[in-house]
Amino acid sequence: MKPAAITQSSLVSALITGVFLVLPLASFAKNPEITVYNQNFALVKDYRTLDLKKGSNVLFMDDVAALIDPTSVHFKSLTAPDSVIVQEQNFRYDLINKTNILDRMVGKKIRFKKDGDVHEGTLLNPVTNFIRRPQLGRYASRSHSTQNTSNFAVQTKDGVLLTTLNEILIDKLPPGLYPRPTLMWHLDSGKGGSHQTELSYLTDGMTWNTDYVVTVNKDDSQIDLTGWVTLDNQSGAAFENATLKLIAGDVRKIQNVGGMADMAMPMAAMESRMGQKKQFQEESFFEYHLYTLQHPTTLANRETKQVTLVSANEAPITKKYIYDPDRSQYMLWLSGRNSYYGTFNYYANRPGQGRDTRKNKKVNTMLILENSKKNNLGMPLPKGRVRVQKADNSGAIQFVGEDLIDHTPEDEKIELYVGDAFDLVGEKKRTRYVKQKDYIEESYQVDLRNHKKSAATIHVTEHLFGDWQMVMNSHKFNKADAHTIHFPVTVPAKGKAMITYTIRIKRG
């Protein structure tokens, strides 16, 4: 037999020919079903027609996803579910590659090329330095071994030769290697003949995410919104004419057993005013939302596919300016309240007379959108990135900002922070601080400046803590929650405005 050659870059295809056969041959009973979650895994359902003999059968299947979680595999006969018993299941993932072949050639004769000549000797050391042990649930990280990047030691008739083994010649492949990850079952069938079967499993390497493009109209009162689903298949398998489903929601999944992450996602579908046909059908499913693509699609391996998710025209929006100089301190206080390490003391970080927040001058620009049917939306929207654009005076589209949204149910508000207003400035300073036995009193002054050619309403935010009372205020305020109030102040074009207020906080 003519020896086969293994090069550094790839295996010669002849090594695979005739070595592996999947038995029995299976035909596809119906299209596969793929349910994808947005945290890098999917549920695969594969339907096949198999010829089984009565009694014991050994079934191999090598066209499953390479990143399959073998602990999640479920096989059953739909034709005779009570007659076919799975006695044993194996997942073979020792693949035909240079590393695995050389590991099995340790102590055996090999031929190798060096300086253009063919030499012969016994391979003394393996490619991997430690025993390979599988880590169930994630094929991509099954090996705990390390790679040997040094020279190989080969015992020749002239002594031990150290070589990189760029090209090796072997007579035949070592046993126990497979061209692809392979499932094997030992089945006992009480009924012979043709069986419609279902194979289901979880696999890593498939995910989807959502991107939205929002175009704002000239006076910032309406938007056109388009949502795209981007699917990425890196699972190691292709799925022809598959029924595609997407799950929206936060699905809990134990990571260290199955090797998968928690799940989350949705998909939205609707008709725009332009009459676009729905691509996805949405339905409530358990505590989540399920979206089904209304036509089969092929998910090729190592492919990124984009499908239109949602389209809406002339959805009303509100542009809002917010001045919140203490937001970073407030968020730190909130995180401290929920910390296992104790409560963050907000006032310990607010020194007496010297406190000054005038360095925080940015006024945030927000776009507020209600996800309702009256606004031409009104479907569950998946979390994702929202890119906002607008046409300039010449008609050219310009990018004006982006934000991330979480899963948003119907009739909930979406608040997009797209950037900071160039022509609006805020300055906040504490003008008075009194500390008594029973309370603390603080007085503040907020100066607002508007350099625009039109008036602008700025919502000044104040975060309050404990048992508080407003003692004096120059402007009316709205109470958002127990710890947050807003002063809506209209600042004239090219003008200024000033807010003053005093807060009393009871000491505990």
Secondary structure, 3 states (H helix, E strand, C coil): CCCEEEECCCECHHHCCCCCCCCCCCEEEEEEEEEEECCCEEEEEEEEEEEECCEEEEEEECCCCCCECHHHCEEEECCCCCCEEEEEEEEECCECCHHHHHHHCCCCEEEEEECCEEEEEEECCCCECCCCCCCCCCHHHCCCCCECCCCEEEEECCEEEEECCCEEEECCCCCCCECCCEEEEEEEECCCEEEEEEEEEEEECEEEEEEEEEEECCCCCEEEEEEEEEEEECCCCCEEEEEEEEEECEECCCHHHHCCCCEECCCCCCCCCCCCCCCEEEEEECCEEEEEECCCEEECCCEEEEEEEEEEEEEECEEEEEECCCHHHHHHHHHHHCCCCCCCCCHHHCCCCCCECCCCCCCEEEEEEECCHHHCCCCCECCEEEEEEEECCCCCEEEEEEEEECCECCCCEEEEEEEECCCEEEEEEEEEEEECCCEEEEEEEEEEEECCCCCEEEEEEEECCCCEEEEEECCCCEEEECCEEEEEEEECCCCEEEEEEEEEEECC
